[in-house]
């Protein structure tokens, strides 16, 4: 399921949400070369991506990490700042477009609930919590982790608590048949979260986490962090001012 809009108006201009999207796009195009040069893409991922084993010291500096197509990373001394820089890197066009799309659908309402400054701090904290969860799940992993999805998962966790019954219009694939449906946020986001848990459990059972792929535990950690932090960051005055404008489902739906 892919959400493409919600029925949840905003009062504030989502300046930070748009700003985060722009920063990610600029980093992808200028720092990572838009994926055109494999060497530049790999270098950015190796130097600025989060390598759990490197940060936690469980992988010795100088370890070669194969990334496919004859390319590899060489681990270095721990760099804690990669916990933040990794949030603004991506591995491909579909990766960045998908992440920024989800941020646009849900981020404007969460920014609207807390204001611009608080949203910056909230977003970064969710990203840090997501990275920490992934590192705990596989502390010896030498594989770089990149992407904004952990922080965006925090935005989604906050959304499901604040606006559980707001309609989210979603594209649904049923084999070769494609349709759209408006679902309550708790259904759409609940489905997504359960899917991450199942994928994480399957990955743990198969010991596949060390081989790369989707950092599902970062998604889980970010989502839970967003749910835990939203009550601290949401501004009660903002919520009271705009709540009457949100379109929600009738009771019992």
N, C-alpha and C positions, 0 to 999 in steps of 0.2 A: 504494500500500500504506500502510495506517495501523496502526501498532502499538497494541495496547490493554493488553497486560501482558507481563511476562517471567517466566521461571522462575528467578529470581535473588534469593533471600532476603537480607535485610539484618540487621545487628546493631544499628547505631546508628539512633536516631530521626532521620528526615531533616528536622531542624529548619530548616536553611538552605534546602533545596529548597522546603519549605512556605512559608518566609518570603519567598522570591523570588516565588513564585506570589501570595502575598498582596499584596506591594508592587506587582506589576504590576497586579493587580486594583484596588487602591486608586487607583493613578495613572489607570487607564482610567476608573474611575467618577467620581473627584473632579476630577482635572486635565483629563481629556479629555471629561468629561460623558457617558461611556458611549456616545458617538457620537450622542446625541440631538440636540445642537445642532451643525450643520455649522460654524458660526462658531467655537465653542469648540474643536472638533476641529482645524480648520485652524490656529487660533492656536497650539495646543499643539504641533502638528507643525512649524510655522514657527519657533517660538521655542526649542523644546527638541530638535527633530530635527536630525540631522547632514546638513548640506549640504556635500558634498565641495568644490565650487568656492568656497564661502564660507570654509571652514576653511583651505584651501590658498591662498587669496588669488587664485585664477584667475578668479573672478567678482567684478566690482566691487561694492562696497556700493551699495545702492539699486536693484539690478536686480530687476525684477518677474518673478516665476516663476508662470505660470498653473497652477492645480491643478484646473481644471474647475469647472463650475457657477458660473462667474463669479467664482471666488475665486482668490486669488494670494498668494504670499509675496513679501516685499521683503527681499532679502539685506542683511545688516549686516556689521559688523566681525567678523573671525574669533573664534569662541567655542569653544575646545578642549574645554570641559566638555561640549559636546553629544555628544562621542564616548561619554560615559558615560550621559547622560540619555536619549539615543536608544534605549538598550537596554531602557528601561522604558516605552516608548510603543508604541502600536499603531494601525493604521488602521481596524480594524473588529472586530466580534464574532468572526467566523471566524478572523481573524488572531490575536487573543489566545487564543482557546480552543485553536486548533491548536498554538500555541507552548507554552502551559502544559501541554497534554496530553503532548507529546513530553518536556518537562522532567520531568514526573511519572514517566513510564515509565522514563527512563534516569537521571535526576538522583540519585535516592535511592541507587543502587548506586555512583555515582562519589563522592558525599558519604561513603558508607560506606567507601570505599577510602582516604580521606585525612583524614577528620575535618572538623568544621564550619568552623574558621578557614581551613584551607588551601583548602577548597572555595570560600569566598567569593572569595579571591584568584584562584584558578584560573578561576572563572566570569568575573570581570571582565577578566582578561587575555585570555581567549579572545574576549570581546566586543570588546576593543580591537583584537586582531589581525584579527578579522573586518571591523571598520570600516576599518582601514588597508588591507586587501586591496581592499575596494570602492572606496576613494578612489584607490588606485593604478590600478585598472582603468578608472576614468573620472574623472580629476582635475578636469575642468572642468564636471562635472555640477552644475546649479543645483537639482536635484530633492532634496527632503528624504528622508532614509532613516531609518526607524523600525522597531523590532521587536527582540525578544529572540532571534530565530532564529540570529544569528551566534554568540552565546555558547552557545546550546543545541547548535549544531553542534559546538562544542568538546567538550561533554559526550558527544555521540555518537561523536566521534573517539576520545575516551578509552575509551569503552565497548567499541568494536570491538577495541581492543588488549588490554584487560584480560579481556574475556569473549567472545571471538570465536565460541565454539561454544555459548553459552547459547541456549536456545530463546526466541524472541520471537513471541508470538501476534499475528497480523496480519490485518486485514480486507483482502480483495482484491476489486476490482471487475473482472469480466470481461464487459464490455458491460452487459447488463441483469441478469446473474447476479452475486450477491454471495456470497462464501464466506469462511471463515477458515482459516488455515493457520499452523502453528508452524514457523518458519524459524530456522536458526542466525543469530546476530547478524551474522556477517560477510556473509551473503547479503543480509539485509534492509538493513543499513546500507551495504554495498558497492553495492547497487543504487541506493540513494538518492544516494550520493556520485557515482557515475558519471552519474546523471541530472543532477546539478547541473553537472558538467563539460560535458556535452553542451548543456545550456541556456545555459551561459555562452559556449561557443564559438559557438552559433547567434546569441546576442545580439551578440557581437563582430562576427560576419560581416555582420549586418544593420544594425549601428550603431544598435541599438535601445535601448542602455542609457540614453541621455540622456532618453528618454521616460518613465521611471518603470518600474513593474512590480516583479518580485521581484529582490532584490539577491542573485543567485546566487553572485557572487564572494565576497560576505561569508560565505555558507554554506561555500564551499570553504576560505576562509582560516581560519574558525573551526574547521572539522573538522581541518585540518592542524595548527593550533595545539594543539588538544586532544591529538592523537596525539604531538606533540613534547613537550608539557609533562607528560603524565600520569606518566612515569617519575620526574620531579622531585618531583611532588606526592603521589603515592601513598605511603602509609605501609606499609612491608613487614610490620610487626607486624599491622596491620589486615587485610592481604591474607592472611597466614598463618592468622590466627584464623578467618576466615570462608570460605576457599576450599573447605573440605570441605562446606560447606552449599550451594554452588551446584550446580544441576542442569544437567549438561552432556550433550551428545550422545555416544554411544559413538564410539570411534575409527573413522574411515572413513566417517562419515555426513556 
